[in-house]
Amino acid sequence: MTSRNPRDSRLRLVRPRPLVTARRVVSNRPIRPAPRPPAGTPAPAELARQARTVLADAVRIARWAGDARPVQGGALAAPAAEHAARTLALTPEAVRAGWDRARLAGLVELHGDIARPGWRLRAWDGDDSAVLRGWVALFDAWSIVHPAAADVPATAVAEVVEAVPQVLSLLQLSAGPVTVPALLDLLQQRVAELHEERCEVPYGPQSQPEPPTAPASLAALLDWALRGLAAVGALTLAPGQATLTPLGNWAVWVKLEQICVAAQSPAGNIEQRADDMLRGCAGLTPGPARAEYRAWLAARTVGSAVTELLGVARGEDALLRGLAFEALRVVGAAAEAAVRGAAGETSLRPYAVLWLAEYEGADPEDAHDALTREEATWLWVDTAAAVADHGESTLLVRHLESAVQGTVPALLEEVRAVGHPRTVQVLVALAAAHPDPALAKAVRRAAFQVHTGGV
């Protein structure tokens, strides 16, 4: 007999490793060559220079904000706004507008009632791709930058926002000025198509339907949309016509290219609901999966896409929960408020904490440090549930090594305490998959104790 205790040895985890993903890389999909932008498109460095010019005031205000500035409902507190106007020699209106742009472009981040510089601000001078992503976030939020008049029906505003991509496509394909009457004609056609697409057979007593938007109202809304797009630097206006700027032309091309990539995919993910789209991406490697997410997002308004993805994350499929937050990483700054709200839900909190840590600049490999022990254990069980449902037994065994606990008994004790609804199924599957009889026995005993409510 030696001093080595085989039983204890077998119940000790090999080594702590970062949490593994719930899906295995199984795709042999060929890599599609990177498409080239249309002839005449400026180089990325020049596009980034133009984006920096558009966001110059927003960057000044974000840098003025420093490490911490008080905010009220996302806006600068009145004393801080007045101080900024004096310091930067701007009007109070310019300060408020620049602050909104800084938030929408990810240059500042809100932490409760305090605003701090975002990671994009730190990368602003040296990372052209970060600058362009920040400008695209502002471009996507044009209707927030330049809100419609308060007396315009919300339904009419929503229809025009949904129809604007077709207007932008016409501007991009025309490669030059387009007259306002031509844009208005296209807008009227697209709004009529939206009404037809949403036509449903009523059931039971119905209130009077809303009248269709009048042509005069559509003309006013087109003017509002064009001014909003001009305000973010996507187009220029002249009497009776509009022209895309190089930035706007590039952004529309990127989004059209994303849609074309998705339309060519075997699964046709762009037309799928969020849950089906995520299932279609489950077997893809991270790069192609992100391309699918971008294309799916490009075909939807940001708000509806985020709501749909979080709805899937609240479901019972743990694999889709993890993939939904991968897609939300592609959304970026526009999803921040919704993800912060989701952090208050037990089943979503670990994913939301990791998302926010990475969004605020943490390295993905270090982001797990933001989790509490309990949150990390919950995430371990949730990931194990995804592996048990969709993966292979060997992957489930390897997942055991990713636990933050140093030994199997410590892991089982904390897993029992965390109260995950799939704990029993995970432990049973792990016991069945693990080749070590002693470890499998301990795991089965823990599963039985959780099932019967024992200790």
Secondary structure, 3 states (H helix, E strand, C coil): CCCCCHHHHHCECCCCCCCCCCCCCCCCCCCCCCCCCCCCCCCHHHHHHHHHHHCHHHHHHHHHHCCCEEEECCEECHHHHHHHHHHHCCCHHHHHHHHHHHHHCCCEEEECCEEEECHHHHCCCCCHHHHHHHHHHHHHCHHHHCCCCCCCCHHHHHHHHHHHHHHHHHHHHHCCCEEHHHHHHHHHHHHHHHHHHCCCCCCCCCCCCCCCCCHHHHHHHHHHHHHHHHHCCCEEEECCEEEECHHHHHHHHHHHHHHHHHHCCCCCHHHCCHHHHHHHHCCCCHHHHHHHHHHHHHCCCHHHHHHHHHHHHCCCCHHHHHHHHHHHHHHHHHHHHHHHHHCCCCCCHHHHHHHHHHHCCCCCCCHHHHCCHHHHHHHHHHHHHHHHHHCCHHHHHHHHHHCCCCEHHHHHHHHHHHCCCCHHHHHHHHHHHCCCHHHHHHHHHHHHHHHHCCC
